[in-house]
Amino acid sequence: MAKIGLVALDLDGTVVGENLVVSPRVRDAVAKARAHGVTVTIVTGRMFSAARPFAQLLGVSGPIVCYQGAAIYDVASGKAIRQTPLPLDVTRDVLAKAKADHVHAQCYADDTLYLDAVNAFSKRYTDLAQVEPVVVPDLQAAFADRPSLKIVLVDTAERATAYVDVMKSLLGDRAYVTRSHVEFVEVIDAHVNKGEALRFIAADAGVPIENVLAIGDSWNDLPLLTTAGVGIAMGSAPPELKARAHAVVGDVAHDGVAEAIERYVLAESPAA
């Protein structure tokens, strides 16, 4: 196996659970990887303001991927390196469909979360993201002529599962539809995803993609794990992700990230 030069970490369900705490073992493993000269980055669906504190805690100061790959930011400066918003027609169509179906929708622009209803669904999201939304009278009106970087649709797990197919049928190849959580359906530009963004990060770091270790836990991490030279699924990952991963480690409660780093980066003779 090639020597790992870059470690790419998903956040929710991977580095942190719903308590949003990074365990000492994970922090130690990341610190040791960095001390070995390995670059560490974050590849998350979170907005930058919600991801930056975790990056800083882990000592990551360079570029990280946010919004499922729709944006890349520099942690140290806080500046956006790249942003790929949704086309206006996609934004309009998704918001119209969600409203007709009574599905809670959220939009993002300038690293700000916008919604037009504060309810149990919005609270579920903001509690996890730890961000304050901007509430507008009408989300469709607010984004009628303003593209959204990402749209998140929040519903019960059962309805969200079915709504992935609804969105894919509506949008076809005009957008990339994925899930980061059982209750979230996310829509971003068709040309970006975590895997595509990882290639950008790896090239920036000067690390061949085959020398990249990536760790994730959900459906949105499939492009990430299949792009990296070594893709690791968390123990809590859905079967579809585990089936495509090179290996499976413990879940977030059992420090799967640390397990993967210890095995593939810190061990003298990593096992394949």
VOBA-1610 file (N, C-alpha, C; in pm, whole numbers, padded with zeros to 5 digits, always signed):
BEGIN
Met+00083-00119+00000Met+00000+00000+00000Met+00088+00125+00000Ala+00049+00226-00078Ala+00126+00349-00087Ala+00127+00422+00046Lys+00235+00494+00072Lys+00247+00571+00195Lys+00145+00685+00196Ile+00069+00697+00302Ile-00036+00800+00310Ile+00026+00937+00333Gly-00014+01033+00247Gly+00035+01170+00261Gly-00074+01270+00296Leu-00200+01227+00282Leu-00314+01314+00311Leu-00425+01232+00373Val-00480+01281+00482Val-00596+01219+00547Val-00714+01314+00535Ala-00824+01265+00479Ala-00945+01346+00459Ala-01056+01291+00547Leu-01108+01375+00635Leu-01204+01333+00735Leu-01341+01397+00716Asp-01443+01315+00706Asp-01579+01364+00723Asp-01594+01406+00869Leu-01693+01488+00900Leu-01711+01531+01039Leu-01822+01455+01111Asp-01948+01484+01078Asp-02061+01428+01152Asp-02073+01278+01130Gly-02077+01204+01240Gly-02086+01060+01233Gly-01951+00994+01211Thr-01848+01075+01194Thr-01713+01024+01169Thr-01617+01077+01276Val-01591+01207+01272Val-01506+01268+01376Val-01586+01293+01503Val-01712+01336+01487Val-01797+01365+01603Val-01932+01297+01589Gly-01991+01263+01704Gly-02127+01213+01707Gly-02222+01327+01733Glu-02342+01297+01775Glu-02441+01403+01797Glu-02409+01487+01921Asn-02316+01443+02003Asn-02272+01526+02116Asn-02170+01631+02073Leu-02124+01621+01947Leu-02032+01717+01885Leu-01899+01727+01959Val-01856+01618+02020Val-01730+01614+02094Val-01628+01530+02016Val-01507+01585+02001Val-01397+01509+01941Val-01325+01438+02055Ser-01318+01307+02050Ser-01260+01232+02161Ser-01109+01255+02171Pro-01053+01240+02290Pro-00907+01256+02307Pro-00826+01163+02216Arg-00874+01040+02198Arg-00800+00945+02114Arg-00795+00992+01969Val-00905+01046+01919Val-00907+01097+01781Val-00818+01219+01768Arg-00826+01310+01863Arg-00740+01428+01860Arg-00593+01388+01862Asp-00560+01289+01943Asp-00422+01243+01954Asp-00375+01179+01824Ala-00461+01098+01763Ala-00424+01031+01637Ala-00400+01132+01526Val-00487+01233+01518Val-00471+01337+01416Val-00342+01415+01440Ala-00316+01448+01566Ala-00194+01523+01599Ala-00069+01443+01562Lys-00071+01313+01590Lys+00044+01228+01557Lys+00062+01217+01406Ala-00049+01208+01331Ala-00040+01203+01185Ala+00024+01330+01132Arg-00019+01443+01183Arg+00037+01571+01140Arg+00185+01580+01177Ala+00222+01528+01294Ala+00362+01528+01337Ala+00448+01440+01246His+00385+01341+01183His+00455+01254+01088His+00464+01318+00949Gly+00417+01441+00935Gly+00424+01510+00807Gly+00306+01486+00716Val+00200+01424+00769Val+00081+01397+00690Val-00013+01517+00694Thr-00061+01559+00580Thr-00160+01667+00574Thr-00296+01612+00613Val-00370+01688+00693Val-00505+01649+00734Val-00603+01755+00688Thr-00714+01711+00630Thr-00817+01804+00587Thr-00954+01753+00629Ile-01052+01839+00617Ile-01192+01807+00647Ile-01271+01809+00518Val-01358+01709+00499Val-01446+01705+00381Val-01586+01680+00434Thr-01667+01784+00439Thr-01794+01779+00511Thr-01908+01842+00432Gly-02028+01811+00473Gly-02145+01877+00418Gly-02177+02007+00491Arg-02110+02028+00604Arg-02136+02148+00683Arg-02098+02276+00609Met-02161+02385+00649Met-02118+02516+00604Met-01984+02548+00672Phe-01910+02643+00617Phe-01777+02670+00667Phe-01777+02713+00813Ser-01868+02803+00850Ser-01870+02852+00988Ser-01898+02741+01088Ala-01965+02634+01043Ala-01996+02521+01130Ala-01884+02417+01130Ala-01798+02421+01029Ala-01687+02326+01018Ala-01557+02381+01072Arg-01537+02511+01061Arg-01409+02572+01097Arg-01366+02544+01241Pro-01456+02550+01341Pro-01411+02523+01479Pro-01352+02384+01496Phe-01407+02284+01426Phe-01353+02149+01436Phe-01217+02140+01366Ala-01204+02207+01252Ala-01076+02209+01182Ala-00969+02271+01271Gln-01001+02382+01334Gln-00905+02450+01421Gln-00869+02363+01541Leu-00966+02294+01596Leu-00941+02205+01709Leu-00843+02094+01672Leu-00851+02049+01547Leu-00764+01941+01500Leu-00633+01992+01440Gly-00613+02122+01443Gly-00489+02179+01392Gly-00484+02193+01241Val-00600+02186+01176Val-00606+02201+01031Val-00614+02349+00997Ser-00521+02398+00915Ser-00521+02541+00883Ser-00532+02570+00735Gly-00522+02468+00652Gly-00528+02487+00508Gly-00668+02476+00453Pro-00682+02435+00328Pro-00815+02427+00266Pro-00895+02308+00316Ile-01025+02328+00333Ile-01118+02221+00368Ile-01238+02228+00275Val-01306+02115+00261Val-01422+02105+00173Val-01549+02118+00256Cys-01641+02202+00211Cys-01769+02223+00279Cys-01884+02203+00179Tyr-02006+02200+00230Tyr-02125+02191+00145Tyr-02121+02072+00049Gln-02073+01957+00095Gln-02066+01835+00013Gln-01975+01848-00108Gly-01889+01949-00109Gly-01801+01970-00223Gly-01834+02095-00304Ala-01943+02162-00269Ala-01983+02282-00344Ala-01898+02403-00308Ala-01818+02394-00203Ala-01730+02505-00167Ala-01604+02453-00099Ile-01495+02524-00120Ile-01368+02496-00054Ile-01320+02626+00009Tyr-01288+02620+00136Tyr-01244+02739+00211Tyr-01107+02717+00271Asp-01035+02826+00291Asp-00908+02823+00363Asp-00935+02851+00510Val-00898+02759+00598Val-00929+02773+00740Val-00859+02894+00801Ala-00732+02913+00771Ala-00655+03021+00833Ala-00711+03159+00800Ser-00740+03183+00674Ser-00786+03316+00632Ser-00938+03331+00637Gly-01009+03219+00631Gly-01155+03224+00626Gly-01209+03255+00489Lys-01123+03259+00389Lys-01166+03297+00254Lys-01210+03176+00173Ala-01309+03200+00087Ala-01355+03095-00004Ala-01256+03082-00119Ile-01209+02960-00142Ile-01119+02933-00254Ile-01199+02905-00380Arg-01311+02837-00361Arg-01395+02797-00474Arg-01538+02779-00426Gln-01635+02826-00505Gln-01775+02804-00476Gln-01847+02767-00605Thr-01935+02666-00597Thr-02010+02621-00714Thr-02158+02616-00678Pro-02229+02727-00695Pro-02371+02729-00657Pro-02458+02651-00755Leu-02578+02621-00710Leu-02676+02555-00796Leu-02723+02651-00904Pro-02758+02600-01021Pro-02820+02686-01122Pro-02953+02741-01068Leu-02991+02857-01115Leu-03114+02920-01067Leu-03237+02834-01093Asp-03241+02769-01209Asp-03360+02690-01240Asp-03374+02571-01145Val-03260+02514-01104Val-03264+02404-01008Val-03311+02454-00872Thr-03257+02566-00828Thr-03299+02624-00700Thr-03449+02648-00699Arg-03499+02708-00805Arg-03643+02738-00812Arg-03727+02611-00813Asp-03685+02512-00891Asp-03764+02389-00903Asp-03767+02310-00772Val-03654+02304-00704Val-03648+02230-00577Val-03735+02297-00472Leu-03726+02429-00462Leu-03805+02500-00361Leu-03954+02491-00391Ala-03991+02498-00517Ala-04133+02487-00553Ala-04187+02348-00520Lys-04109+02246-00550Lys-04151+02108-00524Lys-04160+02083-00374Ala-04064+02129-00299Ala-04065+02110-00154Ala-04186+02179-00090Lys-04216+02298-00137Lys-04331+02369-00083Lys-04461+02295-00114Ala-04474+02247-00236Ala-04594+02173-00276Ala-04610+02045-00196Asp-04497+01984-00158Asp-04500+01857-00085Asp-04493+01875+00066His-04490+02001+00111His-04483+02032+00254His-04359+01970+00319Val-04246+01986+00249Val-04117+01940+00300Val-04035+02063+00339His-03976+02062+00457His-03898+02176+00505His-03772+02193+00421Ala-03750+02314+00369Ala-03634+02343+00284Ala-03547+02451+00345Gln-03416+02444+00317Gln-03320+02543+00364Gln-03222+02574+00253Cys-03183+02701+00241Cys-03088+02744+00140Cys-02966+02809+00205Tyr-02859+02821+00125Tyr-02734+02876+00176Tyr-02674+02974+00076Ala-02628+03087+00127Ala-02557+03184+00045Ala-02467+03265+00137Asp-02346+03294+00091Asp-02248+03370+00171Asp-02227+03307+00308Asp-02221+03175+00310Asp-02200+03096+00432Asp-02303+03131+00541Thr-02425+03153+00496Thr-02537+03182+00586Thr-02652+03089+00553Leu-02717+03039+00656Leu-02832+02950+00640Leu-02960+03032+00638Tyr-03043+03008+00537Tyr-03171+03078+00522Tyr-03287+02978+00526Leu-03390+03015+00597Leu-03513+02936+00598Leu-03631+03029+00623Asp-03752+02979+00597Asp-03869+03065+00617Asp-03965+03010+00721Ala-03921+02906+00793Ala-04003+02851+00900Ala-03913+02787+01006Val-03931+02830+01129Val-03860+02768+01241Val-03954+02662+01299Asn-03911+02537+01290Asn-03996+02427+01335Asn-03908+02314+01388Ala-03968+02201+01413Ala-03893+02087+01466Ala-03785+02042+01368Phe-03814+02052+01237Phe-03717+02009+01137Phe-03598+02105+01131Ser-03624+02233+01131Ser-03513+02330+01128Ser-03430+02320+01255Lys-03496+02299+01369Lys-03424+02288+01495Lys-03336+02164+01498Arg-03385+02055+01439Arg-03305+01934+01431Arg-03174+01962+01359Tyr-03182+02038+01251Tyr-03064+02069+01173Tyr-02973+02167+01245Thr-03029+02277+01295Thr-02944+02379+01358Thr-02882+02331+01488Asp-02947+02239+01557Asp-02887+02183+01679Asp-02760+02105+01645Leu-02762+02034+01532Leu-02645+01959+01490Leu-02538+02051+01432Ala-02579+02147+01351Ala-02484+02237+01285Ala-02431+02345+01377Gln-02508+02374+01483Gln-02468+02480+01577Gln-02453+02615+01506Val-02552+02649+01424Val-02553+02777+01354Val-02688+02845+01374Glu-02687+02976+01364Glu-02810+03055+01374Glu-02860+03086+01233Pro-02984+03052+01201Pro-03034+03080+01067Pro-03085+03223+01052Val-03095+03267+00929Val-03164+03390+00896Val-03303+03351+00846Val-03405+03399+00913Val-03543+03364+00877Val-03599+03471+00784Val-03643+03429+00666Val-03700+03520+00568Val-03849+03491+00554Pro-03928+03587+00507Pro-04072+03565+00494Pro-04107+03453+00396Asp-04030+03444+00288Asp-04061+03346+00182Asp-03930+03303+00117Leu-03893+03176+00135Leu-03766+03126+00082Leu-03764+03130-00070Gln-03877+03097-00133Gln-03883+03102-00279Gln-03858+03242-00332Ala-03916+03340-00266Ala-03897+03478-00309Ala-03753+03523-00285Ala-03697+03483-00173Ala-03561+03523-00138Ala-03458+03468-00236Phe-03487+03349-00292Phe-03392+03286-00384Phe-03446+03276-00526Ala-03540+03361-00559Ala-03595+03362-00695Ala-03489+03399-00797Asp-03400+03491-00761Asp-03294+03535-00851Asp-03157+03526-00786Arg-03148+03444-00684Arg-03022+03426-00611Arg-02992+03277-00599Pro-02885+03230-00659Pro-02857+03086-00651Pro-02817+03044-00509Ser-02858+02926-00472Ser-02820+02869-00343Ser-02700+02778-00362Leu-02607+02782-00268Leu-02489+02695-00277Leu-02529+02550-00256Lys-02629+02529-00171Lys-02681+02396-00142Lys-02823+02412-00092Ile-02907+02312-00117Ile-03040+02309-00058Ile-03051+02182+00025Val-03097+02196+00149Val-03119+02081+00235Val-03269+02069+00260Leu-03320+01949+00241Leu-03460+01918+00266Leu-03465+01827+00388Val-03541+01866+00488Val-03543+01793+00615Val-03682+01736+00640Asp-03687+01607+00673Asp-03815+01543+00702Asp-03787+01422+00791Thr-03888+01345+00819Thr-03868+01223+00896Thr-03779+01129+00816Ala-03716+01034+00883Ala-03627+00942+00815Ala-03699+00866+00703Glu-03821+00824+00730Glu-03897+00748+00631Glu-03927+00832+00507Arg-03974+00955+00529Arg-04007+01042+00415Arg-03881+01087+00342Ala-03774+01111+00416Ala-03649+01154+00352Ala-03594+01045+00261Thr-03607+00921+00305Thr-03560+00809+00223Thr-03631+00807+00088Ala-03763+00826+00092Ala-03841+00828-00032Ala-03815+00954-00113Tyr-03784+01065-00044Tyr-03771+01193-00113Tyr-03643+01203-00196Val-03545+01121-00168Val-03426+01117-00252Val-03465+01084-00396Asp-03550+00983-00413Asp-03594+00944-00546Asp-03683+01050-00609Val-03762+01117-00528Val-03845+01226-00580Val-03757+01335-00640Met-03653+01373-00568Met-03563+01478-00616Met-03483+01432-00739Lys-03438+01308-00738Lys-03363+01258-00854Lys-03451+01254-00978Ser-03577+01218-00960Ser-03670+01216-01073Ser-03697+01357-01124Leu-03709+01451-01033Leu-03734+01590-01070Leu-03615+01652-01143Leu-03495+01624-01096Leu-03378+01698-01141Leu-03295+01625-01246Gly-03303+01492-01250Gly-03222+01419-01347Gly-03074+01451-01329Asp-03007+01485-01440Asp-02865+01514-01433Asp-02836+01662-01410Arg-02939+01738-01372Arg-02918+01882-01347Arg-02858+01910-01210Ala-02855+01811-01121Ala-02802+01832-00987Ala-02757+01700-00928Tyr-02679+01709-00823Tyr-02636+01592-00747Tyr-02719+01586-00619Val-02789+01476-00600Val-02876+01459-00484Val-02817+01350-00395Thr-02803+01380-00266Thr-02743+01284-00176Thr-02802+01299-00036Arg-02755+01215+00055Arg-02800+01220+00195Arg-02678+01216+00287Ser-02678+01303+00387Ser-02572+01304+00486Ser-02621+01249+00619His-02752+01232+00628His-02817+01193+00754His-02951+01131+00715Val-03004+01044+00799Val-03129+00977+00762Val-03244+01075+00742Glu-03237+01196+00799Glu-03345+01293+00788Glu-03317+01405+00689Phe-03200+01404+00626Phe-03161+01513+00537Phe-03143+01465+00393Val-03202+01539+00298Val-03177+01520+00156Val-03108+01647+00107Glu-02993+01633+00042Glu-02915+01750+00004Glu-02897+01758-00147Val-02906+01879-00199Val-02898+01904-00343Val-02788+02005-00369Ile-02690+01966-00453Ile-02584+02059-00493Ile-02564+02049-00645Asp-02475+02132-00696Asp-02449+02134-00839Asp-02405+01997-00889Ala-02444+01964-01009Ala-02418+01831-01065Ala-02270+01801-01086His-02189+01904-01092His-02048+01883-01127His-01957+01868-01005Val-02012+01876-00885Val-01928+01868-00766Val-01981+01761-00669Asn-01891+01709-00590Asn-01923+01616-00483Asn-01797+01604-00396Lys-01801+01524-00293Lys-01686+01512-00204Lys-01563+01453-00273Gly-01586+01362-00366Gly-01474+01301-00436Gly-01405+01399-00529Glu-01483+01473-00605Glu-01427+01573-00697Glu-01350+01678-00619Ala-01406+01721-00505Ala-01339+01822-00423Ala-01212+01766-00359Leu-01213+01638-00326Leu-01093+01576-00269Leu-00978+01581-00369Arg-01006+01560-00495Arg-00900+01569-00596Arg-00839+01709-00597Phe-00921+01810-00582Phe-00873+01949-00576Phe-00779+01966-00457Ile-00821+01916-00339Ile-00742+01929-00217Ile-00610+01853-00230Ala-00617+01731-00284Ala-00496+01650-00298Ala-00397+01716-00393Ala-00446+01771-00503Ala-00358+01839-00599Ala-00295+01961-00534Asp-00373+02035-00455Asp-00322+02153-00385Asp-00211+02115-00287Ala-00228+01998-00223Ala-00129+01952-00125Ala-00012+01881-00190Gly-00022+01854-00321Gly+00084+01784-00391Gly+00092+01637-00356Val-00024+01578-00322Val-00030+01438-00284Val-00106+01359-00391Pro-00046+01256-00448Pro-00119+01173-00545Pro-00243+01113-00479Ile-00351+01097-00556Ile-00477+01052-00498Ile-00464+00912-00439Glu-00372+00831-00492Glu-00355+00697-00437Glu-00288+00699-00299Asn-00234+00814-00261Asn-00172+00829-00129Asn-00263+00902-00031Val-00392+00902-00061Val-00491+00968+00024Val-00573+00865+00100Leu-00590+00887+00229Leu-00679+00808+00314Leu-00802+00892+00344Ala-00921+00841+00316Ala-01045+00913+00343Ala-01135+00829+00431Ile-01204+00895+00525Ile-01289+00825+00620Ile-01426+00893+00624Gly-01533+00813+00610Gly-01668+00868+00612Gly-01769+00768+00662Asp-01894+00816+00678Asp-01994+00730+00741Asp-02129+00726+00671Ser-02151+00807+00568Ser-02287+00814+00514Ser-02288+00813+00361Trp-02409+00817+00306Trp-02424+00806+00160Trp-02346+00912+00085Asn-02341+01032+00139Asn-02270+01142+00073Asn-02119+01120+00069Asp-02070+01022+00145Asp-01927+00995+00148Asp-01884+00893+00043Leu-01976+00838-00032Leu-01940+00738-00133Leu-01840+00794-00235Pro-01862+00913-00294Pro-01761+00965-00387Pro-01626+00989-00319Leu-01629+01025-00192Leu-01506+01049-00116Leu-01425+00920-00102Leu-01490+00814-00058Leu-01420+00688-00033Leu-01375+00619-00160Thr-01453+00632-00267Thr-01416+00566-00392Thr-01313+00645-00472Thr-01293+00770-00438Thr-01191+00852-00505Thr-01055+00834-00438Ala-01053+00828-00305Ala-00929+00816-00230Ala-00859+00683-00258Gly-00728+00683-00243Gly-00654+00559-00259Gly-00696+00454-00158Val-00726+00501-00037Val-00776+00412+00069Val-00902+00476+00127Gly-01016+00412+00106Gly-01144+00464+00157Gly-01192+00378+00272Ile-01216+00440+00387Ile-01254+00368+00508Ile-01394+00408+00551Ala-01480+00310+00575Ala-01616+00335+00622Ala-01624+00315+00772Met-01699+00402+00837Met-01723+00387+00980Met-01818+00269+01003Gly-01813+00212+01123Gly-01897+00098+01154Gly-02045+00125+01146Ser-02085+00253+01156Ser-02226+00291+01150Ser-02273+00320+01009Ala-02184+00306+00911Ala-02218+00340+00772Ala-02324+00246+00716Pro-02402+00294+00619Pro-02501+00206+00553Pro-02429+00098+00473Pro-02497-00014+00447Pro-02434-00125+00374Pro-02375-00085+00240Glu-02440+00009+00170Glu-02392+00050+00038Glu-02252+00111+00047Leu-02225+00183+00156Leu-02094+00246+00173Leu-01990+00143+00215Lys-02027+00057+00309Lys-01934-00047+00355Lys-01891-00137+00240Ala-01984-00165+00151Ala-01954-00255+00039Ala-01850-00198-00056Arg-01840-00064-00062Arg-01747+00000-00155Arg-01617+00044-00087Ala-01610+00032+00044Ala-01492+00076+00118Ala-01382-00029+00115His-01259+00015+00135His-01147-00078+00144His-01147-00152+00278Ala-01199-00086+00381Ala-01206-00147+00513Ala-01313-00075+00595Val-01354-00139+00702Val-01453-00082+00794Val-01390-00078+00933Val-01407+00036+01001Val-01355+00053+01137Val-01471+00072+01233Gly-01442+00095+01359Gly-01546+00116+01457Gly-01628+00240+01430Asp-01742+00251+01496Asp-01824+00371+01480Asp-01764+00486+01558Val-01831+00601+01554Val-01773+00721+01616Val-01758+00703+01767Ala-01848+00630+01830Ala-01839+00607+01973Ala-01718+00522+02011His-01667+00448+01913His-01551+00361+01937His-01426+00411+01864Asp-01424+00541+01835Asp-01305+00607+01780Asp-01255+00544+01650Gly-01348+00523+01557Gly-01310+00464+01430Gly-01206+00544+01354Val-01212+00676+01363Val-01114+00760+01294Val-00974+00732+01348Ala-00962+00725+01480Ala-00832+00695+01539Ala-00784+00557+01498Glu-00876+00462+01495Glu-00841+00326+01454Glu-00783+00325+01313Ala-00847+00398+01222Ala-00800+00402+01083Ala-00665+00469+01072Ile-00646+00581+01141Ile-00518+00652+01135Ile-00407+00568+01197Glu-00435+00506+01309Glu-00336+00421+01374Glu-00294+00305+01283Arg-00390+00251+01211Arg-00363+00134+01128Arg-00294+00169+00997Tyr-00341+00276+00930Tyr-00292+00306+00795Tyr-00188+00417+00787Val-00174+00496+00894Val-00079+00606+00890Val+00033+00588+00992Leu-00002+00550+01114Leu+00097+00547+01221Leu+00169+00414+01238Ala+00107+00305+01195Ala+00170+00174+01209Ala+00294+00165+01118Glu+00397+00096+01167Glu+00520+00083+01088Glu+00496+00004+00959Ser+00409-00095+00969Ser+00377-00179+00852Ser+00226-00191+00840Pro+00159-00089+00781Pro+00013-00090+00773Pro-00038-00214+00703Ala-00148-00267+00758Ala-00209-00384+00694Ala-00307-00338+00587Ala-00311-00408+00477Ala-00403-00372+00368Ala-00542-00417+00401
//
